[in-house]
Amino acid sequence: MKKNILLSVVVPAYNEKKTFLILVKKLLKLKIKRVKLEIIIVESNSNDGTRDDALKFKDNKNIKLILQPKSNGKGNAVIEGFKHVTGDYVIIQDSDLEYDPSNFQAMLKPVLNKEAMFVIGSRTKKGILRMRNFKDSKILSIIFNLLHIVLTTFFNIVYQKFILDPWTCYRLFPANLLKKIKFESQGFEFDTELICKLIRHGLNPKEIPIDYSSRSFEDGKKINVFIDGPKALIAILKYRLK
């Protein structure tokens, strides 16, 4: 009989009142054959009511709720969530609904079939130039998509890989690696640190196309291309040379 696996889903949440409850309810309803979910919510003391919504799940046996006294960045919240992981595999789930948990099933298939240990949910279904389509800024959409190509090309050259979407939130990997890797990034550059260190630990990712709906800055998108882009560039080099 094939063994069931426990998937730890780390959900950092800060000022996501519009989508947080919808996302958590989706996770709780999600059913995947041979897979059980461990939901770990890290709420970073939002000021828009997200914490009040998170507290509604404090007695839910399927959720581990961690309440931070203040926000110190996405990376800080995810690293805190990692401390509470007890599953076989782990994945990060942003709470803004750009990523739909229904994609977990496709990403888990290579793991369940023992074809891969590290799976990336690639947002390239519509093509890289159409990946992000911000309704409040077409120009920024173009800038983000072009920057994606530049950073991805640089990343692939430095790490000698051919990955279409290394910057996706969805990276599914063995949880036992959390004991071997020390993370340090506190902000959005954590996403870069994570994939760099997973590759440096010998994992070769398998990319699976996923559904992706980019939200606009009007809807609360937090990343800043002019600040976080250079940080990602520096991180690519930093974790290759370390």
WOJOWO-V500218 format. One line per field, one symbol per residue. psi: psi as a letter, one per 30 degrees, with the letter a starting at -180 (. if undefined). burial: 1 if it has 9 or more other ideal C-beta (glycine too) atoms within 8 Angstrom, else 0. Layout:
psi: ???
burial: ???
This chain:
psi: kkkllkjkjkjkkjhheefeeeeeeeeffkkkkgkkkjkjkjkhhlggfeeeeeffgfgkfgkkjkjkflkgleeeeeeeeefgkgaelkkkjlgggekkfffeeeefefeeghflfjkkjkggegkefgekikffjeeeeeeeeeeeeeeeeeeeeeghlikeifglejjklkffffffkkkfkfbffeeeeeeeeeefggkjkkkkklkkjkllfefgkfkjefefeeeeeeeeeefef.
burial: 00001111111111011011001101110101001011111111110001101100100000101101001011111111110110101111111111111011011111110001011111111001001001000001111110111011011101101010111111111110110010101011111111111110101011110101011110011000100110111111101100
